[in-house]
């Protein structure tokens, strides 16, 4: 039974991935947003126009989200000197949930509060984690539903740099 549940979940994620990819291509430009971190500092996507940005949607109840944070942090430390940025958007939870994660994982990239999940809704997020790679012109270049690790982030970064 457990095997059947895993298979159904993977099938669902794959189906979502295929249908979501079309949505990303239709969006073209990333939708602007402004959110606050746990220290009430404002972050607006439009302030990152000259950089490649990973907008990463997550929640603390998502075990994959928790497990991938150390890997995302390592990728961020490697790529930040080249101008890479990460905006990790918590979808639908309060500031308290985010503070705990930031402290437990020693994260140095911004963790943003989207308590009502409005930004996640604008981006068509249907499962967590979901990540968008947005280029310096504000165009969504890549969407990834599910787990991201350090190697994947580094590979996507290199690919997007080569494509220009």
MODELLER restraints for C-alpha pairs under 7 A, 6 or more apart:
rsr = mdl.restraints
at = mdl.atoms
rsr.add(forms.Gaussian(group=physical.xy_distance, feature=features.Distance(at['CA:17:A'], at['CA:145:A']), mean=6.27, stdev=0.5))
rsr.add(forms.Gaussian(group=physical.xy_distance, feature=features.Distance(at['CA:24:A'], at['CA:140:A']), mean=6.93, stdev=0.5))
rsr.add(forms.Gaussian(group=physical.xy_distance, feature=features.Distance(at['CA:28:A'], at['CA:139:A']), mean=5.66, stdev=0.5))
rsr.add(forms.Gaussian(group=physical.xy_distance, feature=features.Distance(at['CA:28:A'], at['CA:140:A']), mean=5.93, stdev=0.5))
rsr.add(forms.Gaussian(group=physical.xy_distance, feature=features.Distance(at['CA:29:A'], at['CA:138:A']), mean=5.67, stdev=0.5))
rsr.add(forms.Gaussian(group=physical.xy_distance, feature=features.Distance(at['CA:29:A'], at['CA:139:A']), mean=4.26, stdev=0.5))
rsr.add(forms.Gaussian(group=physical.xy_distance, feature=features.Distance(at['CA:29:A'], at['CA:140:A']), mean=5.90, stdev=0.5))
rsr.add(forms.Gaussian(group=physical.xy_distance, feature=features.Distance(at['CA:30:A'], at['CA:134:A']), mean=6.92, stdev=0.5))
rsr.add(forms.Gaussian(group=physical.xy_distance, feature=features.Distance(at['CA:30:A'], at['CA:138:A']), mean=5.58, stdev=0.5))
rsr.add(forms.Gaussian(group=physical.xy_distance, feature=features.Distance(at['CA:30:A'], at['CA:139:A']), mean=5.41, stdev=0.5))
rsr.add(forms.Gaussian(group=physical.xy_distance, feature=features.Distance(at['CA:30:A'], at['CA:140:A']), mean=5.51, stdev=0.5))
rsr.add(forms.Gaussian(group=physical.xy_distance, feature=features.Distance(at['CA:32:A'], at['CA:45:A']), mean=5.73, stdev=0.5))
rsr.add(forms.Gaussian(group=physical.xy_distance, feature=features.Distance(at['CA:32:A'], at['CA:46:A']), mean=6.35, stdev=0.5))
rsr.add(forms.Gaussian(group=physical.xy_distance, feature=features.Distance(at['CA:33:A'], at['CA:44:A']), mean=5.67, stdev=0.5))
rsr.add(forms.Gaussian(group=physical.xy_distance, feature=features.Distance(at['CA:33:A'], at['CA:45:A']), mean=5.77, stdev=0.5))
rsr.add(forms.Gaussian(group=physical.xy_distance, feature=features.Distance(at['CA:33:A'], at['CA:119:A']), mean=6.95, stdev=0.5))
rsr.add(forms.Gaussian(group=physical.xy_distance, feature=features.Distance(at['CA:34:A'], at['CA:42:A']), mean=6.70, stdev=0.5))
rsr.add(forms.Gaussian(group=physical.xy_distance, feature=features.Distance(at['CA:34:A'], at['CA:43:A']), mean=5.46, stdev=0.5))
rsr.add(forms.Gaussian(group=physical.xy_distance, feature=features.Distance(at['CA:34:A'], at['CA:44:A']), mean=4.11, stdev=0.5))
rsr.add(forms.Gaussian(group=physical.xy_distance, feature=features.Distance(at['CA:34:A'], at['CA:45:A']), mean=6.54, stdev=0.5))
rsr.add(forms.Gaussian(group=physical.xy_distance, feature=features.Distance(at['CA:35:A'], at['CA:42:A']), mean=5.78, stdev=0.5))
rsr.add(forms.Gaussian(group=physical.xy_distance, feature=features.Distance(at['CA:35:A'], at['CA:43:A']), mean=5.43, stdev=0.5))
rsr.add(forms.Gaussian(group=physical.xy_distance, feature=features.Distance(at['CA:35:A'], at['CA:44:A']), mean=6.53, stdev=0.5))
rsr.add(forms.Gaussian(group=physical.xy_distance, feature=features.Distance(at['CA:35:A'], at['CA:112:A']), mean=6.06, stdev=0.5))
rsr.add(forms.Gaussian(group=physical.xy_distance, feature=features.Distance(at['CA:35:A'], at['CA:113:A']), mean=6.35, stdev=0.5))
rsr.add(forms.Gaussian(group=physical.xy_distance, feature=features.Distance(at['CA:35:A'], at['CA:114:A']), mean=6.88, stdev=0.5))
rsr.add(forms.Gaussian(group=physical.xy_distance, feature=features.Distance(at['CA:36:A'], at['CA:42:A']), mean=4.48, stdev=0.5))
rsr.add(forms.Gaussian(group=physical.xy_distance, feature=features.Distance(at['CA:36:A'], at['CA:43:A']), mean=5.92, stdev=0.5))
rsr.add(forms.Gaussian(group=physical.xy_distance, feature=features.Distance(at['CA:36:A'], at['CA:112:A']), mean=5.45, stdev=0.5))
rsr.add(forms.Gaussian(group=physical.xy_distance, feature=features.Distance(at['CA:36:A'], at['CA:113:A']), mean=5.82, stdev=0.5))
rsr.add(forms.Gaussian(group=physical.xy_distance, feature=features.Distance(at['CA:37:A'], at['CA:110:A']), mean=6.35, stdev=0.5))
rsr.add(forms.Gaussian(group=physical.xy_distance, feature=features.Distance(at['CA:37:A'], at['CA:111:A']), mean=5.56, stdev=0.5))
rsr.add(forms.Gaussian(group=physical.xy_distance, feature=features.Distance(at['CA:37:A'], at['CA:112:A']), mean=4.28, stdev=0.5))
rsr.add(forms.Gaussian(group=physical.xy_distance, feature=features.Distance(at['CA:37:A'], at['CA:113:A']), mean=5.82, stdev=0.5))
rsr.add(forms.Gaussian(group=physical.xy_distance, feature=features.Distance(at['CA:38:A'], at['CA:95:A']), mean=5.95, stdev=0.5))
rsr.add(forms.Gaussian(group=physical.xy_distance, feature=features.Distance(at['CA:38:A'], at['CA:99:A']), mean=6.39, stdev=0.5))
rsr.add(forms.Gaussian(group=physical.xy_distance, feature=features.Distance(at['CA:38:A'], at['CA:112:A']), mean=6.81, stdev=0.5))
rsr.add(forms.Gaussian(group=physical.xy_distance, feature=features.Distance(at['CA:48:A'], at['CA:136:A']), mean=6.84, stdev=0.5))
rsr.add(forms.Gaussian(group=physical.xy_distance, feature=features.Distance(at['CA:49:A'], at['CA:136:A']), mean=4.45, stdev=0.5))
rsr.add(forms.Gaussian(group=physical.xy_distance, feature=features.Distance(at['CA:49:A'], at['CA:137:A']), mean=5.69, stdev=0.5))
rsr.add(forms.Gaussian(group=physical.xy_distance, feature=features.Distance(at['CA:49:A'], at['CA:138:A']), mean=6.04, stdev=0.5))
rsr.add(forms.Gaussian(group=physical.xy_distance, feature=features.Distance(at['CA:50:A'], at['CA:136:A']), mean=4.19, stdev=0.5))
rsr.add(forms.Gaussian(group=physical.xy_distance, feature=features.Distance(at['CA:50:A'], at['CA:137:A']), mean=6.88, stdev=0.5))
rsr.add(forms.Gaussian(group=physical.xy_distance, feature=features.Distance(at['CA:51:A'], at['CA:83:A']), mean=5.86, stdev=0.5))
rsr.add(forms.Gaussian(group=physical.xy_distance, feature=features.Distance(at['CA:51:A'], at['CA:84:A']), mean=6.10, stdev=0.5))
rsr.add(forms.Gaussian(group=physical.xy_distance, feature=features.Distance(at['CA:51:A'], at['CA:135:A']), mean=6.28, stdev=0.5))
rsr.add(forms.Gaussian(group=physical.xy_distance, feature=features.Distance(at['CA:51:A'], at['CA:136:A']), mean=4.54, stdev=0.5))
rsr.add(forms.Gaussian(group=physical.xy_distance, feature=features.Distance(at['CA:52:A'], at['CA:84:A']), mean=5.31, stdev=0.5))
rsr.add(forms.Gaussian(group=physical.xy_distance, feature=features.Distance(at['CA:52:A'], at['CA:85:A']), mean=6.45, stdev=0.5))
rsr.add(forms.Gaussian(group=physical.xy_distance, feature=features.Distance(at['CA:52:A'], at['CA:133:A']), mean=6.92, stdev=0.5))
rsr.add(forms.Gaussian(group=physical.xy_distance, feature=features.Distance(at['CA:52:A'], at['CA:134:A']), mean=5.73, stdev=0.5))
rsr.add(forms.Gaussian(group=physical.xy_distance, feature=features.Distance(at['CA:52:A'], at['CA:135:A']), mean=4.49, stdev=0.5))
rsr.add(forms.Gaussian(group=physical.xy_distance, feature=features.Distance(at['CA:52:A'], at['CA:136:A']), mean=5.45, stdev=0.5))
rsr.add(forms.Gaussian(group=physical.xy_distance, feature=features.Distance(at['CA:53:A'], at['CA:84:A']), mean=5.99, stdev=0.5))
rsr.add(forms.Gaussian(group=physical.xy_distance, feature=features.Distance(at['CA:53:A'], at['CA:85:A']), mean=4.74, stdev=0.5))
rsr.add(forms.Gaussian(group=physical.xy_distance, feature=features.Distance(at['CA:53:A'], at['CA:86:A']), mean=5.55, stdev=0.5))
rsr.add(forms.Gaussian(group=physical.xy_distance, feature=features.Distance(at['CA:53:A'], at['CA:133:A']), mean=5.71, stdev=0.5))
rsr.add(forms.Gaussian(group=physical.xy_distance, feature=features.Distance(at['CA:53:A'], at['CA:134:A']), mean=5.15, stdev=0.5))
rsr.add(forms.Gaussian(group=physical.xy_distance, feature=features.Distance(at['CA:53:A'], at['CA:135:A']), mean=6.42, stdev=0.5))
rsr.add(forms.Gaussian(group=physical.xy_distance, feature=features.Distance(at['CA:54:A'], at['CA:85:A']), mean=6.26, stdev=0.5))
rsr.add(forms.Gaussian(group=physical.xy_distance, feature=features.Distance(at['CA:54:A'], at['CA:86:A']), mean=4.69, stdev=0.5))
rsr.add(forms.Gaussian(group=physical.xy_distance, feature=features.Distance(at['CA:54:A'], at['CA:87:A']), mean=6.21, stdev=0.5))
rsr.add(forms.Gaussian(group=physical.xy_distance, feature=features.Distance(at['CA:54:A'], at['CA:131:A']), mean=6.63, stdev=0.5))
rsr.add(forms.Gaussian(group=physical.xy_distance, feature=features.Distance(at['CA:54:A'], at['CA:132:A']), mean=5.64, stdev=0.5))
rsr.add(forms.Gaussian(group=physical.xy_distance, feature=features.Distance(at['CA:54:A'], at['CA:133:A']), mean=4.60, stdev=0.5))
rsr.add(forms.Gaussian(group=physical.xy_distance, feature=features.Distance(at['CA:54:A'], at['CA:134:A']), mean=6.34, stdev=0.5))
rsr.add(forms.Gaussian(group=physical.xy_distance, feature=features.Distance(at['CA:55:A'], at['CA:86:A']), mean=5.97, stdev=0.5))
rsr.add(forms.Gaussian(group=physical.xy_distance, feature=features.Distance(at['CA:55:A'], at['CA:87:A']), mean=4.89, stdev=0.5))
rsr.add(forms.Gaussian(group=physical.xy_distance, feature=features.Distance(at['CA:55:A'], at['CA:88:A']), mean=5.85, stdev=0.5))
rsr.add(forms.Gaussian(group=physical.xy_distance, feature=features.Distance(at['CA:55:A'], at['CA:131:A']), mean=5.63, stdev=0.5))
rsr.add(forms.Gaussian(group=physical.xy_distance, feature=features.Distance(at['CA:55:A'], at['CA:132:A']), mean=5.12, stdev=0.5))
rsr.add(forms.Gaussian(group=physical.xy_distance, feature=features.Distance(at['CA:55:A'], at['CA:133:A']), mean=6.42, stdev=0.5))
rsr.add(forms.Gaussian(group=physical.xy_distance, feature=features.Distance(at['CA:56:A'], at['CA:87:A']), mean=6.21, stdev=0.5))
rsr.add(forms.Gaussian(group=physical.xy_distance, feature=features.Distance(at['CA:56:A'], at['CA:88:A']), mean=4.58, stdev=0.5))
rsr.add(forms.Gaussian(group=physical.xy_distance, feature=features.Distance(at['CA:56:A'], at['CA:89:A']), mean=5.84, stdev=0.5))
rsr.add(forms.Gaussian(group=physical.xy_distance, feature=features.Distance(at['CA:56:A'], at['CA:130:A']), mean=6.00, stdev=0.5))
rsr.add(forms.Gaussian(group=physical.xy_distance, feature=features.Distance(at['CA:56:A'], at['CA:131:A']), mean=4.31, stdev=0.5))
rsr.add(forms.Gaussian(group=physical.xy_distance, feature=features.Distance(at['CA:56:A'], at['CA:132:A']), mean=6.42, stdev=0.5))
rsr.add(forms.Gaussian(group=physical.xy_distance, feature=features.Distance(at['CA:57:A'], at['CA:88:A']), mean=5.93, stdev=0.5))
rsr.add(forms.Gaussian(group=physical.xy_distance, feature=features.Distance(at['CA:57:A'], at['CA:89:A']), mean=4.76, stdev=0.5))
rsr.add(forms.Gaussian(group=physical.xy_distance, feature=features.Distance(at['CA:57:A'], at['CA:90:A']), mean=5.83, stdev=0.5))
rsr.add(forms.Gaussian(group=physical.xy_distance, feature=features.Distance(at['CA:57:A'], at['CA:91:A']), mean=6.22, stdev=0.5))
rsr.add(forms.Gaussian(group=physical.xy_distance, feature=features.Distance(at['CA:57:A'], at['CA:120:A']), mean=6.97, stdev=0.5))
rsr.add(forms.Gaussian(group=physical.xy_distance, feature=features.Distance(at['CA:57:A'], at['CA:128:A']), mean=6.52, stdev=0.5))
rsr.add(forms.Gaussian(group=physical.xy_distance, feature=features.Distance(at['CA:57:A'], at['CA:129:A']), mean=5.57, stdev=0.5))
rsr.add(forms.Gaussian(group=physical.xy_distance, feature=features.Distance(at['CA:57:A'], at['CA:130:A']), mean=5.23, stdev=0.5))
rsr.add(forms.Gaussian(group=physical.xy_distance, feature=features.Distance(at['CA:57:A'], at['CA:131:A']), mean=6.06, stdev=0.5))
rsr.add(forms.Gaussian(group=physical.xy_distance, feature=features.Distance(at['CA:58:A'], at['CA:65:A']), mean=5.89, stdev=0.5))
rsr.add(forms.Gaussian(group=physical.xy_distance, feature=features.Distance(at['CA:58:A'], at['CA:89:A']), mean=6.25, stdev=0.5))
rsr.add(forms.Gaussian(group=physical.xy_distance, feature=features.Distance(at['CA:58:A'], at['CA:90:A']), mean=5.01, stdev=0.5))
rsr.add(forms.Gaussian(group=physical.xy_distance, feature=features.Distance(at['CA:58:A'], at['CA:91:A']), mean=5.88, stdev=0.5))
rsr.add(forms.Gaussian(group=physical.xy_distance, feature=features.Distance(at['CA:58:A'], at['CA:128:A']), mean=5.50, stdev=0.5))
rsr.add(forms.Gaussian(group=physical.xy_distance, feature=features.Distance(at['CA:58:A'], at['CA:129:A']), mean=4.90, stdev=0.5))
rsr.add(forms.Gaussian(group=physical.xy_distance, feature=features.Distance(at['CA:59:A'], at['CA:65:A']), mean=6.69, stdev=0.5))
rsr.add(forms.Gaussian(group=physical.xy_distance, feature=features.Distance(at['CA:59:A'], at['CA:90:A']), mean=5.29, stdev=0.5))
rsr.add(forms.Gaussian(group=physical.xy_distance, feature=features.Distance(at['CA:59:A'], at['CA:91:A']), mean=5.81, stdev=0.5))
rsr.add(forms.Gaussian(group=physical.xy_distance, feature=features.Distance(at['CA:60:A'], at['CA:66:A']), mean=6.51, stdev=0.5))
rsr.add(forms.Gaussian(group=physical.xy_distance, feature=features.Distance(at['CA:60:A'], at['CA:97:A']), mean=6.65, stdev=0.5))
rsr.add(forms.Gaussian(group=physical.xy_distance, feature=features.Distance(at['CA:62:A'], at['CA:128:A']), mean=6.96, stdev=0.5))
rsr.add(forms.Gaussian(group=physical.xy_distance, feature=features.Distance(at['CA:64:A'], at['CA:147:A']), mean=6.26, stdev=0.5))
rsr.add(forms.Gaussian(group=physical.xy_distance, feature=features.Distance(at['CA:65:A'], at['CA:129:A']), mean=5.89, stdev=0.5))
rsr.add(forms.Gaussian(group=physical.xy_distance, feature=features.Distance(at['CA:68:A'], at['CA:147:A']), mean=6.78, stdev=0.5))
rsr.add(forms.Gaussian(group=physical.xy_distance, feature=features.Distance(at['CA:68:A'], at['CA:148:A']), mean=6.48, stdev=0.5))
rsr.add(forms.Gaussian(group=physical.xy_distance, feature=features.Distance(at['CA:68:A'], at['CA:149:A']), mean=6.21, stdev=0.5))
rsr.add(forms.Gaussian(group=physical.xy_distance, feature=features.Distance(at['CA:70:A'], at['CA:105:A']), mean=6.69, stdev=0.5))
rsr.add(forms.Gaussian(group=physical.xy_distance, feature=features.Distance(at['CA:71:A'], at['CA:149:A']), mean=5.32, stdev=0.5))
rsr.add(forms.Gaussian(group=physical.xy_distance, feature=features.Distance(at['CA:71:A'], at['CA:150:A']), mean=4.84, stdev=0.5))
rsr.add(forms.Gaussian(group=physical.xy_distance, feature=features.Distance(at['CA:72:A'], at['CA:149:A']), mean=6.32, stdev=0.5))
rsr.add(forms.Gaussian(group=physical.xy_distance, feature=features.Distance(at['CA:72:A'], at['CA:150:A']), mean=5.68, stdev=0.5))
rsr.add(forms.Gaussian(group=physical.xy_distance, feature=features.Distance(at['CA:73:A'], at['CA:107:A']), mean=6.34, stdev=0.5))
rsr.add(forms.Gaussian(group=physical.xy_distance, feature=features.Distance(at['CA:74:A'], at['CA:150:A']), mean=6.53, stdev=0.5))
rsr.add(forms.Gaussian(group=physical.xy_distance, feature=features.Distance(at['CA:75:A'], at['CA:150:A']), mean=5.06, stdev=0.5))
rsr.add(forms.Gaussian(group=physical.xy_distance, feature=features.Distance(at['CA:75:A'], at['CA:153:A']), mean=6.59, stdev=0.5))
rsr.add(forms.Gaussian(group=physical.xy_distance, feature=features.Distance(at['CA:75:A'], at['CA:154:A']), mean=6.58, stdev=0.5))
rsr.add(forms.Gaussian(group=physical.xy_distance, feature=features.Distance(at['CA:86:A'], at['CA:109:A']), mean=6.01, stdev=0.5))
rsr.add(forms.Gaussian(group=physical.xy_distance, feature=features.Distance(at['CA:86:A'], at['CA:110:A']), mean=6.95, stdev=0.5))
rsr.add(forms.Gaussian(group=physical.xy_distance, feature=features.Distance(at['CA:87:A'], at['CA:109:A']), mean=6.79, stdev=0.5))
rsr.add(forms.Gaussian(group=physical.xy_distance, feature=features.Distance(at['CA:87:A'], at['CA:110:A']), mean=5.50, stdev=0.5))
rsr.add(forms.Gaussian(group=physical.xy_distance, feature=features.Distance(at['CA:87:A'], at['CA:111:A']), mean=6.40, stdev=0.5))
rsr.add(forms.Gaussian(group=physical.xy_distance, feature=features.Distance(at['CA:87:A'], at['CA:112:A']), mean=6.97, stdev=0.5))
rsr.add(forms.Gaussian(group=physical.xy_distance, feature=features.Distance(at['CA:88:A'], at['CA:110:A']), mean=6.19, stdev=0.5))
rsr.add(forms.Gaussian(group=physical.xy_distance, feature=features.Distance(at['CA:88:A'], at['CA:111:A']), mean=4.80, stdev=0.5))
rsr.add(forms.Gaussian(group=physical.xy_distance, feature=features.Distance(at['CA:88:A'], at['CA:112:A']), mean=5.93, stdev=0.5))
rsr.add(forms.Gaussian(group=physical.xy_distance, feature=features.Distance(at['CA:89:A'], at['CA:111:A']), mean=5.94, stdev=0.5))
rsr.add(forms.Gaussian(group=physical.xy_distance, feature=features.Distance(at['CA:89:A'], at['CA:112:A']), mean=4.70, stdev=0.5))
rsr.add(forms.Gaussian(group=physical.xy_distance, feature=features.Distance(at['CA:89:A'], at['CA:113:A']), mean=6.21, stdev=0.5))
rsr.add(forms.Gaussian(group=physical.xy_distance, feature=features.Distance(at['CA:89:A'], at['CA:114:A']), mean=6.40, stdev=0.5))
rsr.add(forms.Gaussian(group=physical.xy_distance, feature=features.Distance(at['CA:90:A'], at['CA:111:A']), mean=6.97, stdev=0.5))
rsr.add(forms.Gaussian(group=physical.xy_distance, feature=features.Distance(at['CA:90:A'], at['CA:112:A']), mean=5.96, stdev=0.5))
rsr.add(forms.Gaussian(group=physical.xy_distance, feature=features.Distance(at['CA:90:A'], at['CA:113:A']), mean=5.50, stdev=0.5))
rsr.add(forms.Gaussian(group=physical.xy_distance, feature=features.Distance(at['CA:90:A'], at['CA:114:A']), mean=5.65, stdev=0.5))
rsr.add(forms.Gaussian(group=physical.xy_distance, feature=features.Distance(at['CA:91:A'], at['CA:114:A']), mean=5.29, stdev=0.5))
rsr.add(forms.Gaussian(group=physical.xy_distance, feature=features.Distance(at['CA:91:A'], at['CA:115:A']), mean=6.30, stdev=0.5))
rsr.add(forms.Gaussian(group=physical.xy_distance, feature=features.Distance(at['CA:91:A'], at['CA:117:A']), mean=4.73, stdev=0.5))
rsr.add(forms.Gaussian(group=physical.xy_distance, feature=features.Distance(at['CA:91:A'], at['CA:120:A']), mean=6.16, stdev=0.5))
rsr.add(forms.Gaussian(group=physical.xy_distance, feature=features.Distance(at['CA:92:A'], at['CA:114:A']), mean=5.77, stdev=0.5))
rsr.add(forms.Gaussian(group=physical.xy_distance, feature=features.Distance(at['CA:92:A'], at['CA:115:A']), mean=4.24, stdev=0.5))
rsr.add(forms.Gaussian(group=physical.xy_distance, feature=features.Distance(at['CA:92:A'], at['CA:116:A']), mean=4.94, stdev=0.5))
rsr.add(forms.Gaussian(group=physical.xy_distance, feature=features.Distance(at['CA:92:A'], at['CA:117:A']), mean=4.53, stdev=0.5))
rsr.add(forms.Gaussian(group=physical.xy_distance, feature=features.Distance(at['CA:93:A'], at['CA:114:A']), mean=6.99, stdev=0.5))
rsr.add(forms.Gaussian(group=physical.xy_distance, feature=features.Distance(at['CA:93:A'], at['CA:115:A']), mean=4.75, stdev=0.5))
rsr.add(forms.Gaussian(group=physical.xy_distance, feature=features.Distance(at['CA:94:A'], at['CA:113:A']), mean=6.95, stdev=0.5))
rsr.add(forms.Gaussian(group=physical.xy_distance, feature=features.Distance(at['CA:94:A'], at['CA:115:A']), mean=5.47, stdev=0.5))
rsr.add(forms.Gaussian(group=physical.xy_distance, feature=features.Distance(at['CA:95:A'], at['CA:113:A']), mean=6.24, stdev=0.5))
rsr.add(forms.Gaussian(group=physical.xy_distance, feature=features.Distance(at['CA:98:A'], at['CA:111:A']), mean=6.88, stdev=0.5))
rsr.add(forms.Gaussian(group=physical.xy_distance, feature=features.Distance(at['CA:128:A'], at['CA:146:A']), mean=6.36, stdev=0.5))
rsr.add(forms.Gaussian(group=physical.xy_distance, feature=features.Distance(at['CA:129:A'], at['CA:145:A']), mean=6.23, stdev=0.5))
rsr.add(forms.Gaussian(group=physical.xy_distance, feature=features.Distance(at['CA:129:A'], at['CA:146:A']), mean=5.05, stdev=0.5))
rsr.add(forms.Gaussian(group=physical.xy_distance, feature=features.Distance(at['CA:129:A'], at['CA:147:A']), mean=6.44, stdev=0.5))
rsr.add(forms.Gaussian(group=physical.xy_distance, feature=features.Distance(at['CA:130:A'], at['CA:144:A']), mean=5.75, stdev=0.5))
rsr.add(forms.Gaussian(group=physical.xy_distance, feature=features.Distance(at['CA:130:A'], at['CA:145:A']), mean=4.40, stdev=0.5))
rsr.add(forms.Gaussian(group=physical.xy_distance, feature=features.Distance(at['CA:130:A'], at['CA:146:A']), mean=5.76, stdev=0.5))
rsr.add(forms.Gaussian(group=physical.xy_distance, feature=features.Distance(at['CA:131:A'], at['CA:143:A']), mean=5.71, stdev=0.5))
rsr.add(forms.Gaussian(group=physical.xy_distance, feature=features.Distance(at['CA:131:A'], at['CA:144:A']), mean=5.10, stdev=0.5))
rsr.add(forms.Gaussian(group=physical.xy_distance, feature=features.Distance(at['CA:131:A'], at['CA:145:A']), mean=6.37, stdev=0.5))
rsr.add(forms.Gaussian(group=physical.xy_distance, feature=features.Distance(at['CA:132:A'], at['CA:140:A']), mean=6.56, stdev=0.5))
rsr.add(forms.Gaussian(group=physical.xy_distance, feature=features.Distance(at['CA:132:A'], at['CA:142:A']), mean=5.76, stdev=0.5))
rsr.add(forms.Gaussian(group=physical.xy_distance, feature=features.Distance(at['CA:132:A'], at['CA:143:A']), mean=4.57, stdev=0.5))
rsr.add(forms.Gaussian(group=physical.xy_distance, feature=features.Distance(at['CA:132:A'], at['CA:144:A']), mean=6.45, stdev=0.5))
rsr.add(forms.Gaussian(group=physical.xy_distance, feature=features.Distance(at['CA:133:A'], at['CA:140:A']), mean=5.91, stdev=0.5))
rsr.add(forms.Gaussian(group=physical.xy_distance, feature=features.Distance(at['CA:133:A'], at['CA:141:A']), mean=5.64, stdev=0.5))
rsr.add(forms.Gaussian(group=physical.xy_distance, feature=features.Distance(at['CA:133:A'], at['CA:142:A']), mean=5.07, stdev=0.5))
rsr.add(forms.Gaussian(group=physical.xy_distance, feature=features.Distance(at['CA:133:A'], at['CA:143:A']), mean=6.40, stdev=0.5))
rsr.add(forms.Gaussian(group=physical.xy_distance, feature=features.Distance(at['CA:134:A'], at['CA:140:A']), mean=4.44, stdev=0.5))
rsr.add(forms.Gaussian(group=physical.xy_distance, feature=features.Distance(at['CA:134:A'], at['CA:141:A']), mean=5.65, stdev=0.5))
rsr.add(forms.Gaussian(group=physical.xy_distance, feature=features.Distance(at['CA:135:A'], at['CA:141:A']), mean=6.56, stdev=0.5))
